[in-house]
Amino acid sequence: MIVKSDAPKYPLRIPLEVKLAIEKSAKENGRSINTEMVMRLVDSLRRDSSKGNLAKS
């Protein structure tokens, strides 16, 4: 896992309803908003990878 200080920053624009849903989910899971977003992205990428859908770059 990347150490917090080594993680690159990436500004992201998201629809308000998505932001609110992430905030709610983060609170329910006892996580920061950033951690919730990262965990959801990682989970999505793992599912795509297991289906053979991960883009080759």
C-alpha positions in Angstrom: 0.0 0.0 0.0 1.2 3.5 -0.7 2.3 5.5 2.3 0.0 8.5 2.7 2.8 11.1 2.1 3.8 9.3 -1.1 0.3 9.1 -2.6 -0.1 11.4 -5.6 -2.9 14.0 -5.3 -5.6 14.2 -7.9 -8.2 16.9 -7.9 -11.6 15.3 -8.9 -14.9 16.8 -9.9 -17.9 14.7 -9.0 -21.7 15.3 -9.1 -23.1 16.5 -5.8 -25.3 13.4 -5.4 -22.2 11.1 -5.7 -20.3 13.2 -3.2 -23.2 13.0 -0.7 -23.5 9.2 -1.2 -19.7 8.7 -0.6 -19.9 10.9 2.5 -22.8 8.9 3.9 -21.1 5.6 3.1 -17.8 6.7 4.6 -19.6 7.7 7.8 -21.4 4.4 8.0 -18.2 2.5 7.4 -16.1 4.6 9.9 -13.8 5.7 7.1 -12.5 9.0 5.8 -14.1 10.2 2.5 -10.7 9.7 0.8 -10.4 6.1 2.1 -13.9 5.3 1.1 -13.3 6.5 -2.4 -10.0 4.7 -2.7 -11.4 1.4 -1.4 -14.3 1.6 -3.8 -12.0 2.3 -6.8 -9.7 -0.6 -5.8 -12.7 -2.9 -5.5 -14.1 -1.9 -8.9 -10.7 -2.4 -10.5 -10.3 -5.8 -8.9 -13.7 -6.9 -10.2 -12.9 -5.7 -13.7 -9.5 -7.5 -13.6 -11.1 -10.7 -12.5 -13.5 -10.5 -15.4 -10.6 -9.8 -17.8 -11.9 -6.2 -18.4 -9.0 -4.3 -17.1 -7.5 -2.1 -19.8 -3.9 -3.0 -20.7 -1.7 0.1 -20.5 
